Amino acid sequence: MGFIRWIAGFVITVAAAVFAVLNRHDVTVFWNPVADDSLTVPVYLVVLGFTALGFFLGAAAVWMNMGRLRSERRKQKKEIKALNRQVASAEAVSLSKPVSSPAHGEANLPVLSVHAE
């Protein structure tokens, strides 16, 4: 899985580099609709900048939506630790008690009942 991720990352990086080399002409970006403020930048900066902005906004949205899952996972880890401590203490108690044998004449066997038809 890691190998496929490296290949996909390499392909995307090469595609971005080729795009940047082929689109070096300048574009004028008007960012203020009220005033006549403009910015002249290469087209690849605009495209790659908005792509990066979209990536970070998407990552932030996923991180915020997964908050409940992270909280539940922390609770589960605490519960697992508490249960492991209980099991360890129960095992320690059961190992410290001597094994008692059944009293004389008592059998420690299951009782089987036979039904005659």
N, C-alpha and C positions, 0 to 999 in steps of 0.2 A: 504494500500500500504506500509506503514511504517513497519507493522508487517511482511509482506513477505520479505522485505529487511533485517530485523533483522534475520529471519530464514535463508535466503540465506547466510548472513554473518557468521552466526554461523556454518553452514554446511561447508563453505569454510575454516573457521578457524580450525575446527576439522580435516578436510581432510589434511590441511597443517601440523598440529601437528602430525597426524598419519604418514604422509610421512616422516617428520623429524625424528621421533623415529625409523622407520623401515629402514632408509637409513643413518646410522651413519658412514659407512665406508669411508675411505679417498680416494680421487682421486687426481691425479696430473694434474694441469692445466698449460699448456704451453702458456704463454701470449705474449712472444716475439719470433717471428720466426727466428730472426737473431742470437741472443745469446741463450745460454742454460739456460735461466731464467725460473724457474718453481715455482709453488706455490702448496702446498699440503693442501687441505681443505676438510671438509666433503661434500659429494655429495649434501646434502640438502641445504647447503649454496649456492652452485653453482646454483641449480635449482631455489630456492626461490629468490636469488639475481637477476637472469635474469628475473624472473617473475615480480619482483618489478620494475626493469629497464624498462621492456616493458609496465607496467602500467603507469609509469611516462612519458615515451615518448608518449604513446597514449593520455594521459591527456593533455600534452603540445600541441600535434597536434590538438586536438579538441578545446582547448582554442584559439589557433591561428586562426583556421578556423572560429570560432564564433565571431571574432572581428568585422566583418561587421554587424552582427546581434546586437551586443551590442551597436555599434555606432548608428544604426538605432533606437534602443529602446530609447537611450538617447535623440535623436532628437524628437521622438514621445512624450516623457514625457515633453520636453520643449514646444512643440506645444500644448499639452493638457493644460498645465498651462496657456499659453497665451490665449487660447480659453476660459478657465474658467474665466480668468480675464475679457475678453471682454463680456462674458455673464453676469457676475456680474455687470459690469458697465452699460450694457444695461438695466438690470433689475432695477438698481438704478435710471437710468434716466427715465424709463417708470413709475416707482412708484412715482417719484417726480412730474411728469406732472399731472395736473388735467384732469379728464375725461371730454371731451367736449360733450355736448348733441347736437343732430342735430338741425339746425335752425328751426324756427317755420314753419310748413307746409311741411318740408322735412321728408320723412320716411327713416329710416335706414334699409329697408327691401330689400331683393333681388328681382330683376325684373324677373317675369316669363313671358315667351312668349308662347302663345297658337297658334298652327298652325292648321287651319281648313283644312280638306281634302275635 
